[in-house]
Amino acid sequence: MFGLEKKDARLLILVAVLVAFAPFILNPFPEGSGLAQFNAGYPDLMQRFVIFGIFAIGFNILFGLTGYLSFGHAAFLGVGSYAAMWMMKLLTMNVIPGIVVSVIVAGVFSLAVGWISLRRSGIYFSILTLAFAQMSYSLAYSVLTPLTGGETGLQPKITDPRILDAALAPGATPKANLFGLEMGSSVELGMGSWLFTFNAGYYVAAIVMLVAFYMSIRIFRSPFGMMLRAVKSNQQRLNYTGLNTKPYTLAAFVISGMYAGLAGGLMVAMDTQVGAERMFWTASGEVVLMTILGGVGTLIGPVLGAGAIKYMENILSKINSDILHTWFAFLPDGLEDFVVTLIYPFIGKGWHLTLGLIFMAVVIFLPGGLVEGGQKIAKLFKRKSPVDDSPDGKTTPAE
């Protein structure tokens, strides 16, 4: 199917099904209930799931296959975002040109950065990428203000030329669209106490994510992917054989940067504004956490890691002491206050502490990330075939 092996085809179908039915899967609790706080089926968060999934998939092609750890991938995310925004300001609010140009510009920029950074390996490579990312952030924040908007960022204005679009009515707001279908348009479906939202922008981003995921599978299973694994295994040995590994690592770096640019372009398509904070070093660190948490070198791991971190960022961070008191109101007053005091540091503004503890546990007990955890759980429930100890009439030599 699509040139994939059965196992990979099943994985692609599984991801497609999960993405298609995400509005139902992410809204398990009825509206108005105490547990509705944990629902994640609203458009903005679902869009973040798939967009940062693309970002992490691309990063995994570099880090997971070659072992080169980049601390500056947010630079390509930001460059892609700015490129898409300028397409919307100069050309059209249709998201297609913006997304295409964001991939191209990020690819060219990553080619320049990779050509210099890949002259070193190990921690020196990581520091070089971090330096490029911070220089890009500083340029976007202060030096290139006419192009980037500086501290305030960029967003479409009614006075922008947009040479391919018709003139807007006075007072109208420019909105991103796909051949007239606005990215912010949604349809709501009520079923009893449940309310499900189907957003156009989410499904556009989800389709792009499925294509990106399919491409990553093809890269992983290709001879090119095998060569990248060989680089990760022992690059020095490959060099001793006379094989020049730099074109392969540079290609992986550029592909990874183009994935980041694609994610940046989609972020602008979903939310038509961009600022320099997308290029800050913390954004680069976030994608590293996503990949390690989900499972480095696995296919679906980065998507799971991105979803887990974005879920905690948007759900756990919104839980405050009042909500905790509501949940534990059935306890005696003294015990209720004690439980709330015990839990509160791990939620709200302290959600990073929860993320840190989870990350530590994964690194220590599940080096393969959430994917390894899922595999171990599957093995527990897998039925073992009975062993037949009866003789089969054949003899095997002793070893």
C-alpha atoms as one frame of an Amber mdcrd trajectory, in Angstrom:
protein
   0.000   0.000   0.000   1.539   3.310  -1.151   4.821   1.458  -1.514   4.946
   0.625   2.198   5.383  -2.669   3.992   2.318  -4.040   5.767   3.534  -2.961
   9.199   4.208   0.603   8.061   0.944   0.753   6.119  -0.984  -0.297   9.231
   0.800   2.384  11.245  -0.075   5.036   8.653  -3.722   3.938   8.632  -3.795
   4.004  12.445  -2.438   7.554  12.520  -4.939   8.610   9.829  -7.852   7.169
  11.823  -6.696   8.853  15.040  -6.317  12.172  13.246  -9.696  11.922  11.526
 -11.595  11.120  14.732  -9.537  13.369  17.021 -12.521  15.656  17.809 -14.260
  12.628  19.347 -11.199  10.997  20.930  -9.991  14.190  22.585 -13.417  15.031
  24.062 -14.138  11.994  26.257 -15.924  13.916  29.031 -19.304  15.681  28.767
 -19.508  19.459  28.845 -20.139  20.888  32.302 -18.707  17.902  34.172 -15.776
  18.249  36.536 -13.570  16.233  34.182 -14.330  18.406  31.141 -11.197  20.313
  32.140  -9.195  17.462  30.578 -10.911  17.634  27.184  -8.524  18.686  24.422
 -10.807  18.614  21.398 -10.901  22.330  20.650  -9.446  23.619  17.354  -6.466
  25.616  18.595  -5.009  22.743  20.599  -5.696  20.102  17.943  -3.914  22.283
  15.399  -0.926  22.514  17.727  -0.869  18.732  18.095  -0.433  18.113  14.375
   1.783  21.132  13.611   4.279  20.377  16.362   4.010  16.739  15.342   5.384
  17.777  11.931   8.120  19.776  13.647   9.125  16.763  15.758   8.950  14.323
  12.814  11.420  16.472  10.898  13.738  16.826  13.882  13.676  13.053  14.343
  14.948  12.551  10.772  18.119  14.380  11.789  18.521  13.349  15.429  16.943
   9.915  15.285  18.712   8.710  12.148  22.097  10.470  12.220  22.516  11.150
  15.938  23.279  14.833  15.296  21.590  16.826  18.069  20.543  20.291  16.915
  19.741  22.969  19.488  18.735  25.504  16.854  15.826  24.056  14.912  13.509
  26.814  16.060  15.364  29.130  13.668  13.910  27.232  10.700  10.463  27.275
  12.314  10.677  31.049  12.623  12.095  31.605   9.140   9.293  29.520   7.659
   6.731  31.522   9.615   8.077  34.865   8.419   8.221  33.639   4.815   4.593
  32.489   4.957   3.508  35.759   6.543   5.120  37.840   3.816   3.393  35.743
   1.166   0.106  36.554   2.865   0.950  40.240   3.008   2.267  40.569  -0.543
   0.574  37.854  -2.581  -2.585  36.257  -1.199  -4.259  35.057   1.972  -4.579
  31.625   0.361  -2.389  29.385   2.531  -0.902  27.329  -0.327   1.724  29.865
  -1.559   2.687  30.699   2.004   3.224  27.052   2.960   5.207  26.295  -0.216
   7.465  29.325   0.190   7.996  28.598   3.892   9.380  25.151   3.008  11.654
  26.560   0.279  13.038  29.441   2.363  13.614  27.206   5.383  15.373  24.689
   3.138  17.737  27.329   1.730  18.465  28.713   5.198  19.080  25.230   6.643
  21.440  24.484   3.755  23.589  27.477   4.718  23.481  26.691   8.443  24.091
  22.986   7.916  27.002  23.537   5.525  28.830  25.420   8.300  27.618  23.505
  11.374  28.294  20.026   9.983  32.000  20.789   9.827  31.908  19.741  13.486
  30.147  16.925  15.294  29.019  16.119  18.803  28.565  18.948  21.269  30.383
  21.377  18.967  27.729  20.851  16.285  24.985  21.378  18.860  26.533  24.626
  20.087  26.959  25.905  16.536  23.270  25.328  15.748  22.305  27.011  19.007
  24.471  30.006  18.113  22.827  30.328  14.695  19.377  30.114  16.270  20.149
  32.818  18.826  21.661  35.060  16.171  18.506  34.586  14.099  16.358  35.453
  17.097  18.368  38.597  17.809  18.194  39.698  14.185  14.436  39.144  14.076
  13.872  40.844  17.430  15.854  44.029  16.888  17.993  44.387  13.756  15.585
  43.319  10.989  12.585  45.091  12.471  11.283  46.353   9.064  11.039  42.720
   7.897  10.066  40.989  11.130   8.095  43.576  13.081  10.558  43.288  15.948
   9.020  42.853  19.379   5.424  43.256  18.169   5.758  40.783  15.281   3.836
  40.699  12.012   0.224  40.159  11.058  -1.826  40.857   7.917  -3.239  44.328
   7.525  -5.994  45.661   5.302  -3.461  48.014   3.702  -1.205  45.155   2.494
  -1.023  44.892  -1.337  -2.002  41.183  -1.756  -1.811  41.414  -5.529  -3.714
  38.155  -6.169  -6.638  38.920  -3.854  -9.617  41.136  -4.437  -9.847  44.336
  -2.408 -11.356  43.912   1.051 -14.414  45.794   2.156 -13.771  48.706   4.544
 -13.319  47.406   8.083 -12.933  43.781   6.971 -10.184  41.609   8.472  -7.826
  39.558   6.260  -8.341  35.866   7.012  -6.289  32.867   5.938  -8.173  30.567
   3.597  -7.824  27.640   1.244  -9.508  28.684  -2.005 -12.190  30.504  -0.044
 -12.493  28.060   2.873 -11.468  30.030   5.957  -9.080  28.241   8.314 -11.011
  29.471  11.326 -14.380  28.136  10.183 -15.820  25.361  12.343 -18.871  23.140
  12.579 -20.176  21.995  15.958 -21.967  18.715  16.596 -23.932  18.224  19.785
 -24.569  14.677  21.022 -26.269  14.652  24.402 -23.966  16.369  26.877 -21.043
  16.236  24.469 -20.067  18.979  22.035 -17.638  18.161  19.212 -15.977  20.802
  17.027 -14.790  20.127  13.476 -12.415  22.849  12.328 -11.332  23.392   8.716
  -7.848  24.561   9.661  -7.250  21.477  11.778  -8.104  19.084   8.965  -5.932
  21.006   6.492  -3.002  20.783   8.909  -3.828  17.133   9.627  -3.701  16.192
   5.942  -0.322  17.902   5.626   0.871  16.031   8.717  -0.193  12.688   7.238
   1.743  13.456   4.045   4.774  14.465   6.128   4.461  11.279   8.191   4.250
   9.163   5.043   7.355  10.848   3.652   9.228  10.177   6.893   8.347   6.474
   6.636   9.720   6.366   3.096  12.907   8.096   4.255  13.337   5.712   7.183
  12.945   2.638   4.950  15.036   3.907   2.026  18.730   3.227   1.293  19.295
   6.880   2.196  17.816   6.202   5.632  20.025   3.136   5.982  23.074   5.280
   5.227  22.009   7.788   7.889  21.743   4.945  10.409  25.248   3.884   9.453
  26.438   7.434  10.142  24.842   7.258  13.578  26.339   3.844  14.251  29.939
   4.699  13.371  30.658   7.668  11.143  34.392   7.373  11.644  34.435   3.833
  10.273  32.533   4.991   7.182  35.078   7.739   6.631  37.896   5.192   6.858
  36.319   3.262   3.988  36.652   6.356   1.813  32.949   7.241   1.895  32.151
  10.934   2.227  29.301  11.135   4.732  28.832  14.916   4.686  26.423  14.990
   1.697  24.163  12.524   3.522  24.204  14.397   6.832  23.714  17.723   5.041
  20.741  16.298   3.125  19.239  15.057   6.398  19.793  18.485   7.973  18.105
  20.269   5.072  15.143  17.870   5.019  14.746  18.340   8.755  14.892  22.124
   8.328  12.247  21.980   5.599   9.943  20.056   7.938  10.457  22.807  10.523
   9.702  25.453   7.886   6.541  23.578   6.932   5.436  23.610  10.569   6.157
  27.338  10.741   4.138  28.008   7.616   1.204  26.039   8.996   1.361  27.965
  12.265   0.893  31.190  10.314  -1.894  29.635   8.248  -3.779  28.668  11.402
  -3.018  31.824  13.410  -2.106  34.758  11.163   0.592  36.337  13.279   4.254
  35.664  13.908   6.820  36.917  16.382  10.512  36.420  17.100   9.778  34.268
  20.157   9.290  31.289  17.843  13.046  31.342  17.216  14.103  31.474  20.869
  16.287  28.671  22.238  13.488  27.315  24.432  11.499  26.434  21.308  14.455
  24.386  20.062  14.709  22.645  23.424  11.008  21.847  23.308  11.292  19.819
  20.099  14.230  17.913  21.605  12.039  16.998  24.584   9.200  15.969  22.275
  11.415  13.591  20.320  13.092  12.017  23.344   9.816  11.721  25.257   8.085
   9.992  22.345  11.006   7.824  21.272  14.121   8.812  19.329  14.463   7.017
  16.008  10.879   5.705  16.000   8.260   6.680  13.465   5.300   7.648  15.620
   7.243   8.557  18.767   7.828  12.243  17.949   4.110  12.722  17.225   3.220
  11.177  20.594   5.823  13.297  22.361   4.554  16.478  20.732   0.989  15.632
  21.707   1.944  14.846  25.314   3.873  18.074  25.848   1.285  20.296  24.168
  -1.466  18.605  26.166   0.287  19.327  29.448   1.119  22.878  28.376  -2.492
  23.687  27.529  -4.454  21.528  29.990  -2.378  21.141  33.162  -1.370  24.795
  33.049  -5.027  25.878  33.270  -5.784  23.982  36.478  -5.725  26.347  39.465
  -6.309  26.014  43.192 -10.037  26.778  42.870 -10.496  23.823  40.500  -8.540
  21.582  42.878 -10.726  22.647  45.804 -13.787  21.785  43.708 -12.423  18.297
  42.963 -11.536  17.522  46.583 -14.472  19.246  48.259 -15.730  15.867  49.544
 -12.731  15.624  51.889 -12.676  17.147  55.385 -11.497  20.767  55.353  -8.056
  20.134  56.792  -7.378  17.140  54.559  -8.727  19.010  51.516  -6.305  21.896
  52.063  -3.429  19.451  52.570  -4.153  17.568  49.320  -4.524  20.808  47.348
  -1.269  22.144  48.805   0.454  18.889  47.866  -0.769  18.840  44.256  -0.753
  22.546  43.397   3.028  22.859  42.723   2.652  20.320  39.889  -0.117  22.071
  37.951  -0.892  25.592  36.773   2.325  27.575  36.469   4.210  24.577  37.827
   3.310  22.233  34.994   6.957  22.275  33.930   7.772  20.421  37.148   5.395
  17.627  36.120   6.949  17.563  32.659  10.430  17.377  34.191   9.489  14.437
  36.418   7.892  12.593  33.499  10.938  13.267  31.335  13.265  11.954  34.052
  11.173   8.816  34.455  11.172   8.191  30.701  14.931   8.671  30.372  15.650
   6.381  33.337  13.071   3.632  32.891  12.000   3.931  29.224  14.977   5.009
  27.094  12.862   4.247  24.030  10.243   6.795  25.120   6.487   6.385  25.073
   6.772   3.957  22.167   8.816   1.576  24.299   6.279   1.956  27.099   3.462
   1.038  24.719   5.404  -1.981  23.469   5.951  -3.217  27.023   2.262  -2.836
  27.849   1.340  -4.700  24.642   3.639  -7.568  25.610   1.903  -7.877  28.970
  -1.449  -8.448  27.273  -0.154 -10.581  24.444  -1.073 -14.210  24.843   1.868
 -16.553  24.897   1.528 -19.537  22.604   1.614 -22.864  24.510   4.878 -24.758
  24.265   4.565 -28.263  22.890   7.078 -30.476  24.706   6.129 -33.676  22.889
   8.934 -35.220  20.787   8.708 -34.547  17.069  10.753 -37.512  15.995  13.648
 -35.320  14.917  17.032 -35.009  16.511  19.062 -31.825  16.733  22.772 -31.824
  17.344  24.060 -30.447  20.614  25.725 -27.047  20.415
